[in-house]
Protein backbone atom coordinates (compact mmCIF):
# COMPACT_ATOMS: atom_id res chain seq x y z
CA UNK A 1 0.00 0.00 0.00
CA UNK A 2 2.85 2.42 0.77
CA UNK A 3 5.57 3.63 -1.58
CA UNK A 4 8.85 4.05 0.32
CA UNK A 5 10.59 7.33 -0.56
CA UNK A 6 13.65 7.52 1.72
CA UNK A 7 15.14 6.34 4.99
CA UNK A 8 14.62 8.79 7.86
CA UNK A 9 16.49 6.99 10.60
CA UNK A 10 17.05 3.81 12.53
CA UNK A 11 16.97 2.77 16.14
CA UNK A 12 17.58 -0.34 18.14
CA UNK A 13 14.56 -2.24 16.86
CA UNK A 14 13.28 -0.42 13.83
CA UNK A 15 13.87 1.64 10.74
CA UNK A 16 11.72 4.65 9.86
CA UNK A 17 11.08 5.65 6.26
CA UNK A 18 9.24 8.47 4.58
CA UNK A 19 6.58 6.93 2.41
CA UNK A 20 3.65 7.93 0.27
CA UNK A 21 0.15 6.61 0.81
CA UNK A 22 -1.53 6.74 -2.61
CA UNK A 23 -4.95 5.79 -1.23
CA UNK A 24 -5.07 8.87 1.00
CA UNK A 25 -2.68 11.02 -1.06
CA UNK A 26 -0.33 11.92 1.78
CA UNK A 27 3.21 11.48 3.00
CA UNK A 28 3.65 9.28 6.09
CA UNK A 29 6.38 8.01 8.38
CA UNK A 30 6.59 4.25 8.12
CA UNK A 31 8.24 2.31 10.96
CA UNK A 32 9.29 -1.29 10.32
CA UNK A 33 11.10 -3.77 12.51
CA UNK A 34 14.73 -4.39 11.57
CA UNK A 35 14.78 -7.85 10.07
CA UNK A 36 18.55 -8.12 9.83
CA UNK A 37 19.02 -7.75 13.59
CA UNK A 38 16.81 -10.66 14.50
CA UNK A 39 14.34 -8.23 16.06
CA UNK A 40 11.47 -9.39 13.88
CA UNK A 41 10.47 -12.14 16.29
CA UNK A 42 6.93 -12.79 17.43
CA UNK A 43 7.64 -10.89 20.67
CA UNK A 44 9.03 -7.87 18.80
CA UNK A 45 6.06 -7.82 16.41
CA UNK A 46 3.69 -7.92 19.40
CA UNK A 47 5.59 -5.03 21.05
CA UNK A 48 5.35 -2.92 17.89
CA UNK A 49 1.60 -3.53 17.65
CA UNK A 50 1.18 -2.56 21.32
CA UNK A 51 3.23 0.58 20.67
CA UNK A 52 0.87 1.53 17.84
CA UNK A 53 -2.17 0.90 20.03
CA UNK A 54 -0.75 3.01 22.87
CA UNK A 55 0.13 5.93 20.57
CA UNK A 56 -3.28 5.74 18.88
CA UNK A 57 -4.96 6.33 22.27
CA UNK A 58 -3.17 9.66 22.69
CA UNK A 59 -4.33 12.99 21.35
CA UNK A 60 -1.68 15.60 21.99
CA UNK A 61 0.08 18.16 19.76
CA UNK A 62 3.49 16.71 20.72
CA UNK A 63 2.59 13.12 19.77
CA UNK A 64 2.32 11.98 16.15
CA UNK A 65 -0.90 10.37 15.01
CA UNK A 66 -1.02 6.70 14.06
CA UNK A 67 -2.79 6.05 10.76
CA UNK A 68 -2.35 2.32 10.29
CA UNK A 69 -0.70 -0.80 11.65
CA UNK A 70 -0.30 -3.95 9.64
CA UNK A 71 2.00 -6.52 8.15
CA UNK A 72 3.73 -6.89 4.81
CA UNK A 73 3.31 -9.99 2.66
CA UNK A 74 6.49 -11.29 4.34
CA UNK A 75 4.94 -10.86 7.80
CA UNK A 76 6.98 -7.79 8.78
CA UNK A 77 4.95 -5.50 11.05
CA UNK A 78 4.77 -1.76 10.35
CA UNK A 79 3.24 1.38 11.80
CA UNK A 80 2.18 4.19 9.46
CA UNK A 81 2.29 7.50 11.31
CA UNK A 82 1.90 11.19 10.74
CA UNK A 83 4.97 12.62 9.00
CA UNK A 84 6.28 15.79 10.63
CA UNK A 85 8.79 17.99 8.78
CA UNK A 86 11.66 19.29 10.84
CA UNK A 87 14.84 18.43 12.67
CA UNK A 88 15.43 15.22 14.58
CA UNK A 89 15.43 15.29 18.36
CA UNK A 90 19.18 14.68 18.28
CA UNK A 91 19.71 17.75 16.11
CA UNK A 92 17.31 19.81 18.21
C-alpha angles and dihedrals in degrees: 000000000000128000110216112225106176145336113265100183148309136236138182096292107014151034122224122211135183107239140173123237105208093187092061097024097233143115116250140181109243119201118196131177115255105252096188093061095056089247093123093088124133090261093051092048090051091050092051091051090049089049090054092048092049093049091046090059092059126086109186133129090237095053122074119236121248113228103176145354123198148121134268122235086266091056096254111148120228140181119212110206141174111285113228120194116223146070125324119254089251091056092043 
